[in-house]
Amino acid sequence: MSQQQVRAGNPGRTLGLYFFSALQKESDDAAAYGLMLDAAQSADAGGLDFVWVPERHFTPFGGGHPNPAVLAAAIAVVTNRVRIRAGSVVLPLHDPLRVAEEWAVVDNLSYGRAEISSATGWSPRDFVLAPDAYEVRAARADENFGIVQQLWNGGEVSREGPDGTEYRVRTYPRPVQPVLPRWITASGNPATFRRAGEVGAGLLSSYGLFPPEELAERIDLYRRTFAERQGGPGRVCLMVHAAIAESGAEIRRLAQDPLRRYLSAYLAQQDAATDPAVAKRRLDIAVHRYLHGRSLIGDSAEAVEVLTGIFETGADEVACLVDFGLPRESVLGTVAELAALRAKFSSDSV
C-alpha cells in the first residue's frame, strides 16, 4: 500500500472521533451504540474527517466492540463522508478470508471509505479464539494482512476443503477501493513504530502514552523509516481523550469521576496483580495528567493549545476519544466543538 493513498483521504491536519467505551453495566450496551451512531452522524455533518472503532474481547473495557466491521457497517449507513476505520483489527485472531469479506462489505456500504489498523494483540485470554497464533502473533499479523490485501486486489488463495480437495477462492463482494488503506497500532514498543514505516502503513498511537519529547522521538523514528523504505513522510494519527465545553473548570469537574472510572478499568487490565496502594497512586497521577494538559478536556482555548502541542509532536491527525462516560449531551456538545476546531485548524497556520 502506498501511503499516498491514506493521505488522499485526509490531507493536512485533521480531526476525527475514536470510540472505546468502558461498559459499567450490561444496560449500557444499547445506549453506547446509540451514542456512537449519533456522534458519528454529527461528526459527518460537522466536517470531521474519520471515525475509529476498536476490537476488544472478553472484558468490559472496550468489550462492546468485539467486531469492528459490524460497527463500521452501521456507521457507514448513517454517514456520507467520514473515513471509517478499524482501530484495530487483531489480525492473528481471524481468518483473513473473513476479514477481506467483511471489510469489502463496509467498503461498499460506505462507497469506498473503509480503512483498517492492524494489531498483533497482547492478551493471552483473547487468543482463546486462536490459541496457536499467540506465540507467532506479530508474524501472523503481517502474513494475514498480506492475504487480505491480495484478496482485496482481486487475487485468489488456495484452501483445502473437508474432502482434501484444494480450492482456489476469491472473495466477494468486490470492494470499491482498489487498495485497502492500512494503519498499524503502536503502543509501547519502538519496534512497532519502525515496523509501520517499513511496511508503508499509517501509524496509530496515543498521545497519553509517553511524555511529548519521547513521543516525538518515536514518531521521528517512524518518519525516517518510512522515508527510507517508501519515500514520503507517512501519516500519524494520535488518540486523545476529549470533552470540551464553554467552561473549562466545569467540564473538568464533570469529567473527573467518569475519567477516573475509565482509567481505572484501563489500568486494571494492564496488571491485575498490582498492589492496591500502588494502583491508586498510578490512577491519581493519570487522572491529574489527563485533566491538566494531556487531553482535550477543557474549554476551546485550552483545546487549541493542547492540539497545537499534539501537532508539534509530529501528528497529522488527532482521534478524539469521546465516549469515556460523560452524559450524552456533553459528548455531542464536544463533537460540535471539535467540528469548530477542525475548521480553525484547516484554515489557520498552526
N, C-alpha and C positions, 0 to 999 in steps of 0.2 A: 504493500500500500504506500502510495506517495502521500507524504504529509500535506502536500498542497491540496489534496482532496479534503482533508479535515479542515484546513484553513478556508477553503472555498465556502463552507457552510457558515462560518462565523469570523469574518475578517476583523482585525483590530482588537481592541479591548472590549470584552463583552461580559454580560451578567446573565445568570440564569438561576434555576432552583435545584435543590438537592433534597430528596425525601429519604428519611431514615428513622421513622417514628419508633419510639420505645413504648410498647404497649404495657400499660399498668394493670389492665383487667380485660377479660375477654370481650366485654361490651364496647371496648374502644375500637375494635376492628372495623366495623362498618363506618363509623364516624371518621376514622383515619383515612379510609379510601375516599369518602365523600369530600373531605377537606383537600386531599391530594388532587382530585379531579377539578374541583372549583378553583384551587390555586393555580393549577396548570392552565385552565381557561383564562384566568386573569392575567397570568404571565404572557400568554399568547396574544391577548388583546392589547396588553400594555407595551409590547415591543421587546420583552426579554427574549433571550436567544436560545435557551435549551432547558431541558428538564432531565435530571438524572434519577433513576430508581435503582436500588441495590438488590443484591441477592443475599439472603440470610436464612439459616435453618435452625430449628430446634431451640430457639431462645426468644424470650420476649423482646430483647434488644434487636430491633430490626426484623423480628420474626414474622411480621405481617407481609414480608416481601420474599416469599420462597421462590417465586418465578418472575423475574423482571420482564420477560416477554409478555406475560399476561397483563401486567400493569401497563406496560408500554403500549399494548394494543388498545387498552381503554383510553389512554391519553391521546393516542393517535386519532380516535374518532371524535374527540371533543376539542381538538386544536387544529390550526391550519398552517402554522409557520415555524413553531419552535422545533429545534432538533430534539430527538427523543433518544436518550442514551441509557444503556445499562451500566451502572457503576457499582457492581461489576457483574459479569458472568464468570462464575468459578468453573472454568473450562475442564479441569480434571474430573469434576463430578458428573460430566454429561457426555452422552454420545454426540459427537459433532454433527452427525446427520440430523438429529433433532434440533440442535442449535441453529443450523442453517435453515431448516424448515420454518421454525418458529419466528426467527427474525426476518425471514423473507415475507412472512405474513405481515409483520409490523411494518416493513418497508412498503408493502403495497397499501396497507391501510393509511399510512401517512404520506403516500405519494413521494417516497424517497427521502425520509427524514431519520432513518434508523442509524444508530452508531452503538458500538459496544466497547466497554473497557474490560479487558480480560484480567483475571486474577488467578493466583495459584491456590488460594485457600490456605488456612493455617490451623483450624481447629480439628483435632482428630475425630471429634464427635460428628462433624459434618460428613466425614468420609465413611460413615456407615452407608452412604449412598454409593460409594465406590472404594471399598477397602483396599483394593490392590493398587490404587493410584496414589496413595498418600506419600509413600517414600520417593516417588518419581514425579511429584506434582508439578514442579517447575518445568521439567522437560515435557510433561504431558500437556501443560497449558499451551506451550508453543506448538507442539505437534497437532493438537486439536484445532487451534486457530488456523493453522495451515490447511487443514482439511476443510474447515468451514469456508475459508476463502476460495479454495479450489472448487467446492460445490457452488458457492455464490457466483463464481465466474462462469459457470456452466459445465464444469468438469464432472467426471464420474469417479466413483471409488468402488473397489471390489469388496464384497462381503460374502461370507459363507452362510448359506441358508441351513435350515434344520435337517435337510436331507443330504448335506455335504456338498451341494452344488454351489459353485462360485457365481455370484450375481454381480453385474455391473449396475450401479444405481446412480441416478441423477435426481436431485431434489426439486420439488415443486411446492409452492408456486415459484416462478422465476421472479427475482427481486427487481425493483425499479432502478436502484443504483448499480452501476457496473462493478463497483468495488465497495465492500463494506468497510467504512471508516473504523479504525482500531485505536483504542487507547490502552494503556497499561496502568493499573493502580499500584502506586508505590507508597509504602508506609515507612518503616524504619531502616530498611536495608539499602545502602547506597548502590549495591549491585543492581537493584531493580530500576533505579533511575538510569543507570548506564544501559541496562538491557532495553529499556524503552527507546533510547536513542539508537541503539544498534539495529533494531528491527523496524525503525521508522514509524513508531506509534506515537500518538499524543500521550502526554503524561498527566495523570490524575493523582493529586495528593491532597494533603490537608494543611491549612495554614497554622493550625494549632499544635501540630506535632513537634515542631522544632523552634528554637529561637530564630528570629528573622535572618541573622547572619549565616547560620548553619543551613537554613532552607535555601538561601540564595546560592550557597556553595553547591548544594545538591542539584539545584536547577541548572547552574552553570555546567556541572558535570554532564547532565542530560543534553544541554545545548551543544557542548563541544563534541560529545559522542555523535549526536545526530548530524552535525555538520560534517564530521569526518566520514561517516558511513553513508549519509543520504544526501548531503547538500541542503542548504537552507537551515532555518532556525528551529524547526519543530513547533510544538504548541503545548502550552502548560495551562492546566485548569486546577485551581486550588479551592477546596471546600472550606467554608467558614459559617459558623452559626450566625443567624440574623434575626433581629427583632428591632424594628425601627418605628419610632413614634415622635410626636411633636415634643414631648418632654423626655429627655434622656434619663433623668432621675426616676421618673415614674415607670418607664418601660424596664429599667434595670430592677426596680422593686418588684414589678410584676413577673419578670423573667427569673428571678433568683431561685425560687423554690422549684419550678419546673426544670430549670437548668441543673440544679443540684441532683434531682431525681434522675435526670437523663445521664449526667456524667457518672453518677454512682452506678447505674446499670452498665455503662460502658467499662468503667474501671473494674467492676466485679467480674466481668467476663474475661478480663486480661489475666487476673491472678486471684482465683477464689481463695487461695490459702494465705493471702496476705494478713498479717496481724491487724486486728480491727483498729487499733490506735494509729498504726502507720497508714492504713487505708483512709481513715478520717483526715489525717494531715494532707495526704495526696489530694483528696477530694476538695478540701478547703482551699488549697493552693490553686487547683484547677478552676474552681468556681470564681475565685478572685481574678485570676488571669483572664478568663473569658469575659467577665463583666467590666474589665478595665483595660481595653485596648487590643485584646486578641480575638475579637469577634466584632460583628456589626450589630451589637446590642447597644442602642443609644439613640440620639436624635440624628437628623440627616447630616448636620455639620460634622458630628463625630464620625458618622459613617463615611463621609467623604475623606476624612483624614485617614481612617483605617484602610479604606480601599486604595488610596494613594500609596500607602506603605506596602500593601499586598502587591500592587503592580510593580513597585520598585524592587521587590524581591526577584522579579523576573516572570511573573504570571501574565498570561494573555487573557485569561478568563477567571471569573470568580463564581463558584457554585454556592448559592446561599441556602443553608440548611434551615428551614423554617418550621418544621413540624416536630419540635422537641418538647411540646407540651403546653404551649400557650393557648389561650382561648381562640376560637375560630376567627373572631373579628380582629384580633391582634395579628394573626397570621396573614389574613387577607389585606389588612392595612399595611403590613410590611411589604407584601408583594407590590402594592401600589407605590410605596416609597421607593422600592428597588427599580420600578419602571421609570420613575422620575430621575433617579440616579443614572440609569442606563442612558437616558437621553443626554444628561450632562456630560458623562464620560465619553460619549460618542462625538460630542461637539466641541469639548474643551481639550486643550493640550495639557495633560496631567503630568 
